C-alpha cells in the first residue's frame, strides 16, 4: 500500500517508540526524513541516526534519547503542515514553541532547518512540525 505522508509516519513511529521506551526505531529513508533526523540530532532530542540499506528505499535507524531517570526528551511532536493543508511561514511568522525552549522544523530552499537557524539566516519556508 502506498503511503501518502512519510513525514507523519516517521513522527508517529518516533512518538510510539518513545512511549514504549524503545532504544531505537526504524523509519523509511527519504531526504526530508534524514533532514528532520539531522535537526533532531543537532538540537539534542535524539542520540543519533544511521542510514541502513535494505535493498529498496533504505531505513533510518533513530537512537532515541532519554533523561537521567528515564523520562522522555521528546514530550510532544506535532505535525503542522499536512498534505491536505500546507502551512508556510515567513521568518517573522515562525512559531516559538514553549517560548523558545522547543523547536520548529522548517523545510526551506536551503534544506531542512530549525526555527533558530531560519531566523539566523533570515529565511522562511514550510513548517513541517514542532517539538516541545
Buried (B, 14 or more C-beta within 10 A) or exposed (E): EEEEEBBBBBBBBBBEBBEEEBEBBBBBBBEBBBBBBBBBBEBEBBBBBEEEEEEEEEBBBBBBBBEEEEEBBBEEBEBBBEEEEEEEBEBEEBBBBEEEEBBBBBBBEEBBBBBBBBBEEEBBBBBBBBBE
